Amino acid sequence: MTEETRIALKNYDNLIRSRGLDDVQLDWSTDTLVYGDGGAVIDTLLDPGFTGVS
C-alpha cells in the first residue's frame, strides 16, 4: 500500500468515526467529499493534516 493510500484511508476513517456514516459521502460524479454543510475535493483526503491524523 502506498503512503498516499494509507493517509487517504486514515483521513476517511477519521471522518466516518467522528461524524458518522450519515454525514460523510463520496460523490464520485463530482469528485467531492461531502460532509457537514459543505465538502471538499476528494483529493483533500491525501493531505496528511486534513483530519489531524497522519
C-alpha positions in Angstrom: 0.0 0.0 0.0 1.4 3.4 -0.9 1.7 6.1 1.7 -0.8 8.3 -0.1 -3.4 5.5 0.1 -2.7 5.0 3.8 -3.1 8.7 4.5 -6.4 8.9 2.5 -7.8 5.9 4.3 -6.9 7.2 7.7 -8.5 10.6 6.9 -11.7 8.9 5.6 -11.8 6.6 8.6 -11.4 9.6 11.0 -14.2 11.5 9.3 -16.5 8.5 9.5 -15.7 7.8 13.1 -16.1 11.5 14.2 -19.1 12.4 12.1 -20.9 9.1 11.5 -21.8 7.3 8.3 -24.9 9.5 7.6 -22.8 12.7 7.5 -19.9 11.7 5.2 -20.4 10.8 1.5 -18.2 10.4 -1.6 -19.9 12.0 -4.7 -18.0 10.2 -7.4 -19.7 12.1 -10.3 -18.2 15.4 -9.0 -15.1 14.1 -7.2 -16.4 15.6 -4.0 -16.1 14.6 -0.4 -19.4 15.8 1.2 -19.6 16.3 5.0 -21.5 18.6 7.3 -22.8 21.7 5.5 -20.0 21.6 2.9 -17.3 19.5 1.5 -14.0 19.3 -0.3 -12.5 17.7 -3.4 -11.8 14.1 -2.8 -8.0 14.7 -3.3 -8.1 16.5 0.1 -8.1 13.1 1.7 -4.5 12.9 0.6 -3.4 15.8 2.8 -1.7 14.4 5.9 -3.2 17.0 8.3 -6.7 17.1 6.9 -8.3 15.4 9.8 -5.5 15.6 12.3 -4.2 12.1 11.6 -1.2 11.2 9.6 
